[in-house]
Amino acid sequence: MSLDIAVLYRSYRKELLHHLQRIVHCPETAQDLVQESYLILCRNAADTIEHPRGLLYRIAGNLALDHLRHGRIVDRHRETCDAPETDRYPDAESQVADAQRRALLHQSIAELPPRCRDAFILNKLRGMSYRDIALLLDISESAVEKHVIKGVTYCRKRLGGQIRRREALATPRVSGSKHLVA
């Protein structure tokens, strides 16, 4: 079948436009996408296309998805830019509360028994596996697991359930730990 863009345009424009309006929910955008689809087809298509309607729908569908993705990115950017200054920068009260919570976490870690503290710091703050900690401290993996669980439980209890895993991982190492193998 020889490619005649004018015939394709007259044959499929309305149904393609309707199809795209259902996807993008905007008649003007759908019209733009239909025109862009035909332009891409003209630029990139060979003289013979076995299924021109299918190719046209594929091109139009891809353009519609690109348009929707771009819209989501723009919306997220606007939300970030439009966010009040207070959302982006914590106020003094929340900064003080975070500092107090971190200090209490540091104190709680310092109060742990030496082996428990070492296992907890190596796992939660340094990200080491139980196996690596067991080799380093010359204890079993089961013992490492028990020490880490004991440390997490104790810290949560001291913080009143305020500790979250992400905070524990982001907290810097407690200084002055004599038993920690570096």
N, C-alpha and C positions, 0 to 999 in steps of 0.2 A: 504494500500500500504506500503510495507516494504521499509525502507530508505536505498538506495544504493548510497553512495556519488559518486562513480566512474561513475555510469550511469548518475546521475544528472549533474556531471561536464562535461561529454562529451555532454550531451543534451543541456545544457543552457549556457555554458561558453561563446561562441561567441556572442550570443544575449545579455547576461548580460554585457559583455565587451563593446559592441557597445552602450548599454544604458548608462553605466557609463561614457563613453568617451563624450557623449553629455552633461552630467551634469557637469563634472569636467574639460573638455577641455584639458586633458592631458592623452595620452595613457599609460604612465608608472604608473601614479597615478591610473588610471582605472584598470590596471592589478593588482596592489597591493590591491585595494578594492575588486576585484573579489576573490582573494585568501583569504583575510580576511573574506569575506562573507561566503565562504565555511568552513573556520575554525570555525567560530561562529556557523554555522549550525551543524557541527559535534559535537562541545562541548555541545551545549544546546538543541539539538533536541532529541525527544523521538524516539522510533523505528518506530512508525507509524505517519506519517504526512499526513493529508488529502490533502493539496495543497502545495507540496514542492516548486513548481516554485514561487507561490505567496509569500511564506515565504522568499525564497531566494531573491526575488526582494525587499521585505520590508527591509530585513537586509542590502542589498546593498544600497538601497536608503537612509536609515538612516546613514550609514557610509559615503556616499557621502555628505549629508547635514552637518554632523559633520566636515568633511574635509573642506568644504567651509566656515563654521563658524570659524573654527580654522584659516584658511587663512586670513579672514577679521580681526580677532583679532591681528594676527601677523603683518599685514599691518598697522593697526592703531598704534601698538606699535612702529614699525619702523618709521612711520611719526613723532611720538612724540619724539623719540630719535634722529632722523635726523634733527629736526627743528633747525634752527640756534638759537644760544644763545639769539639773540635780540628778537626773537619771544616769548621766554619763559619769559624773564625778560625785562620789559619796560625800555626804555632809560630814561635818566634824563629829557629830554624835555617833554615826555608824562607824567612822574610822576609829574612834576611841573604843567602841564596843568590840570591834574586830581586834584591836591591839590587846585589849583585856582578855579576850578569848584565846588569842595566840599565847599570851603570857601564861594563862592558866594551863594551856596544853603543854607548854614547855615545862612548867612546874610539875604537871602530872607525869610527864615522861621521865623527868629527873627522879621522881619518887618511886619509879618501878625498880624491882630488884635488878641487879647488874645484867644477868643473862637475858632476862625478859626485856630489859631496855635495849640491849644490843640487838636482839632478834627483831624487836619492834622497829627500831631505827633503820636497820638494814633492809627490812622488807617494805615498810610503809614510806620511808623517806628516801631511801636509796634505790628502791625498786628491785631488790635482789630476790631471786627465787628461794623457796624453802630449801631446795637441794644445795644451792650455793652457800647459803647461810650455814646449813648443817656441816658442810665441809670446812668452812671458815672457822666455825666455833667448836668443831669436833664434837658435835652432838647429833642425835638422830633427827630426821625430817619431822617425825611426829613430835619431838620435843620442841622444835622450832615452831611448828604450827600451834602447839599449846601456849608457848610463850607469846606469840603474836596475838592470839585470841585473848589471852589474859591482859595484854597491854591495851588492846582496843577496848575491851570491856571496862577496864579501870579508867581509861581516859574518857570514855563516854559517860561513865558514872560521875566522874569529877566535873565534867562540863555540863551535866544535866541533860544529856542527849543532844546537845547542840553540835557536836562534831559530825562532820560528814567525811566520807572517804577522800573526796577531792581536796578538802582543806588539809587533811592529814598529810596527803602527798605533797602539797604545795608548801608546807611549813618547813623552814630551814632546820638543819640538824642542831640538836641541843649541844651547846658548847660545854666543855668541862666533863664530858663522859670519859672517865678513866678506863673503862672496860671495853670500850668500843674499839675494835680492830679496824684500822684505817686501810 
